[in-house]
Amino acid sequence: MTIILFIILLWYGGLFFQTFFLHRYAAHQTYTMSKTAERITFILTWIFQGSNYLSAYGYGVMHRMHHAYADTEKDPHSPKYDLNIFSMMWRTKNIYYQINKQQIEVAAKFTKNVPQWKRFDAFASSWFSRLVWSIAYFSFFFVYTTSPWQWLLLPIALLMAPIHGVCLNWYGHIFGYVNFKSKDTSKNLFKFDFLMMGEGYHNNHHKHSSNPNFGGVRWHEIDITYKIMQFLD
């Protein structure tokens, strides 16, 4: 039971900071926070994403490119131009790395005001940091695993952020329903998005990307992250 609760904590903890900080703040700037609060959120993102830590700068710039080029050959992640999930995620990883290391030229509109904490990102994104987190996860499993099948959950813990990416960037463009007709294939995965904390309302978000509330178009579309944002505000 402890291992299951640990996976649930990693799933929702990492997902919250992905959608709250990396997505709605870094990429779309749907709300503001003080510099101190921003730095604290950087650290909390590292704690809850652990071995899966994503840079606000790399994610924010790449996600803006996704919206600008959705389902075209320039889209960093689209099932339309990749043969399978693995090829899409590998291409996404490479583009994210090149953006984060500033190895490719990016238009100014994609980088404008995207938060960046270079020294912290360099540490949090380092192989040393990822290795320490991986050892910590393994140690936790070693101590609390009560059945051999629970070890099958360790790869999920180690690859949580890519799994979130697959759910949204692959399945979110293949399965679900639409509220708005658009040029891209974005869809709403769930009528009530209990699994992705509002991220599953992908079609709504692509239509109104500057709206901090991804749900709310239909009565059953409740954006859990937005409710948390209202409470924090």
Sequence and secondary structure as in RCSB ss.txt:
>XXXX:A:sequence
MTIILFIILLWYGGLFFQTFFLHRYAAHQTYTMSKTAERITFILTWIFQGSNYLSAYGYGVMHRMHHAYADTEKD
PHSPKYDLNIFSMMWRTKNIYYQINKQQIEVAAKFTKNVPQWKRFDAFASSWFSRLVWSIAYFSFFFVYTTSPWQ
WLLLPIALLMAPIHGVCLNWYGHIFGYVNFKSKDTSKNLFKFDFLMMGEGYHNNHHKHSSNPNFGGVRWHEIDIT
YKIMQFLD
>XXXX:A:secstr
 HHHHHHHHHHHHHHHHIIIIIIIIIIT  S   HHHHHHHHHHHHHHHGGG   HHHHHHHHHHHHHTTTSTT 
SS TTS SSHHHHHHHHHHHHHHHHTT S   HHHHTT    HHHHHHHTSHHHHHHHHHHHHHHHHHH  SGGG
GGGHHHHHTHHHHHHHHHHTGGGTSSB SS  SS   B  SS TTTTTTTBHHHHHHSTT S S  SSTT   HH
HHHHHHH 
